[in-house]
Amino acid sequence: MKRSRVWLTVAIVLLLVTLLVLLLPARWATPFVQSRLHGLRLEGVHGLVWNGGARELRGPDGRSLGQMQWRLSRALLWGRLDLQLDFSGPGLVASGHLQRDGAGRPMWTDVSLRADLAAWTPRLDSSLGSPRGSLTLKLQRAVLQANWPVDLDGRAQWRDASMRTRAQAVVLGDFGMDLHGSNGVLTGQLRDQANGPLRAEGQWQASPLGWRLDLLLQPRTTDAVLRHWLARLDRPDANGTLRLHRRGGLAAATPETSP
């Protein structure tokens, strides 16, 4: 009789623990997650750990960035990560699927991002002006190691591109970029869509050891504003064509290539 009571007690405890894990409120796990968000703060957390959201995600400066939803597979209990994240804010909409590859590294797939660059002007402003337009990013795959993409495949587009200076806007056009990465070396192939005032083609390469940029920029019109802005980047040739070659880190020692 005593043995049966012990087994009954154990069964009840296991059942209660299982129900607690399966029905764990997301707000209970918030302090654990909060310490890993590098200054970001979740507010209004609701739902379950496995299917929940936050009404607000705030930046380190306290500014509201938007709201977040997630779906986390219970396979995590057996050590398998399977997370779907969706974010929606006034200047940024993004979603992606997070798992781990065969080597245990974080792997993002089906990543989609759309940003209104005007909303990020305070962070992106420079002496050349602040970028405006719509930036979209599609990543089929991005494998991370030490927070660096070691394997990457995707495409980015900058539509209605312009640079807003203190005096006026510099209209640039539409641009597309193919993104690839292998063994920690990332490359981007840039080309304009042939429908704007600026011809642009070239490539960049980056790794934890350095970066390099080779870019050809050529105005298609006699727009004095655009030509003056290009001259601030470097000295153009007689036709107004600008060839930029920039290096940093160990990449500075590699030979230059013209696009």
N, C-alpha and C positions, 0 to 999 in steps of 0.2 A: 504493500500500500504506500509506504513512504517513497519507494523508488518511483512509482507511477506519478506521485505528486511532484517529485523533483523534475521528471521529464515534462510534465504538464507546465510547470513554472518556466522551464527553459524554453519550451515551445512558445509560450505567451510572450516572453521577453524578446525572442527572436522575431516574432510577428510584429511586436510594437516597434522594434528597431527598424525592421524592413519598411513598415508604414511611414515611420519618421523620415527615413532616407528618401523614399519615393515621393513623399508629399512635403519635402523640406521647403519652407517659405524662402523665397529669394532674399528677403531682407535680412534673414539670419546669417547669410553668407556674405553680406555686403562688406563688413569690416575686413574680411579675408581678401576680398577682391580689391577693395579700395587701396590697400597698401601696395598694390602692384600696378596702379594706373599712372604713376609718375606725375602726380599733381592734378590729374583729372578727378572729378568728384561726381558720383552718382546720387541723384535725389529722386524721391518718389518711386522707389523700387517696389515692384508689385509682382504678383504671380509666384511661380515656383522656380527653384534653381534650374529645373529642366525646361521650363517654358515660361519666360517672364519678360520683364522690361523695366526701363527707367524713364520716368516722364521728362527728366532733364539730365543732360550730361554737361557739366560746367568745366571750363578751362581753368588753368592755374590762376588766371586773373579774375575768376569769378563770373566771367561772361558765359551766358547760356549758349551752348553750341547746337543743341537739338535733343531729340529723344532716341532711345535705343530699344530694340527688341532682340531676343535671342531664343534659340532652340538648341538644347544640349542633350545629346543622346545618353540614355541611362547605361549604355555600353561603357561609359567612363568608370563605372563600378568595377569593371573587369580590365581597366587599364587602356581602353581604346577611346581616343579623343575624336569627337564628331560634333562640331559646333557650327551653327548658322547664325550670323550676325547681320542685322539690318539697322542702319542709322539714317535718320532724316532730320535735317536742319535747314535753316533759312538760306544758307550758302553752300550746303554740301549734302548730297544724298549718296549713300554707299551701302554695299552689301558684299558678303563673301562667306565662303565655306572653309573652316579651319579643321585640318586633320594632322596626322603625323605620317611621314614617309617611312620606308623600311628601315632607315637609320635612326628613327626617332626624332627627326627634325620637324619643326612646325612647317606645314605646307598649306598655303592658301590656294584655293581654286575658285573659278567662276566669280572673280572679283569684278565688281562694277562700281564706278565712281563718277559722279557728275558734280562739278563745282562752279559756282559763279565767282570769278576771280575778284570782282568788285567787293565782295563781302570779306575778302582776305587782304584787302589793300593795306591795312596798318601793319601786317606781318611781311608783306612782299614789297613794300615801297623801297625805292632806291634812287640814286642820283639820276638814273635814266628814266625815271617815272615809275608808275605802278601799272602792272598788267591788268587788262580788262578783257572780257569775253567769257566764253564757256569752255571749260576744260573737261573732257571725258576720258576715262581710263578703263580699259578692259584687260584683265589679266586671266589667261587660261590657267596659269600655274606660277607660283612664286614660293620657292623653298628657302627658308631662312636658317642661318647659322650665326649665332652671336649677333642677332638682329640685322644681319647683312644678307641680301638676296644672293644665294649661290647658284640658283637655277631660276630662270625667268623667261616667260613667253607672254607677250601681250602687245597692245597698241594704244597709243594716246592720240587725241585730237584736240586742237585749239581752234575753236571757231569764233568768227568775228573778232579776231585778235587785234589788239591795239595797246598802246602805251600811253597812259595819261600823265602828262607832265604838268608843271605848274602853269604853263602858258596855254597849252592846248592838247588835244588828243592826236596821236600819231597812228594812223590807220595802217595795218600790216596785211590783213587778209586771213586766209584759213590755212592751217598746217596740220600735217599728220606725221606720226613717228612710230616706227616699228621697234619694239623692245625685245631684246633677247639677252640671255645670260647663261653662262656655263662655267662651272668650277670657280665661281666667285668673280668672274669678269663680266661686267655688264656692257652692252652696246646699244646704241640708239641710232636709227637711220631716219633723218629728218628730210622732209620734202614738202614744199607748199602745194596747194591744190590748183595752181595755175589760174586762179580767178581773182587774185588780189594785186595790189600795187607793188608787192615785194616778192621777187624770186628768192627762194631759199632752198639750199640742199647741202647736206653734209652729214657728219656723224660725230658721236662722242663715245668715249669709252671710260669706264671707271672700275676700280677695284679698291680694296682696303689700302693698297699701297700708293695709289695715285689716280690721276684722271687726265684726259686729253680731249680737246675739242678742235675739229676741223670743219669750218663752215664757210660757205659762199653765200653772200647776200648781194642782190643786184636789183635796184629799183626799175620797175617797168614803166614808170611815168616820170614826168618832170616835176613832181610834187616837191617843192622846196622844203617843206616841213619834214618830210621823210628823209630827204637827202641830208639835211642838217643833223637830224637825229643819228643817222648812220655814221656821219663824220665824228660823232662823239665816241663811237666805239673804236674807230681806228681810221687811218688815212686811206680813202678810196683811191682807185686809179682814175685815169682820165675819163673812163666811161661810167664812173660812179660805182663800180664793182668793188666790194669789200671782201677780202679773204682773211678770215680770222683763224689763227692757230694759237691755241692756249694750252698750257700744260701745268700740272701741279704734282707734287710728290715725286716718286721715282719715274713717273711717266714723262717728266720734263726732260729726261735724258734720251727718250726714244726719238727716232727721226720723224720729221713732219711729212704729211701726205696731203696733197691738195684734193678737194672734192671735185 
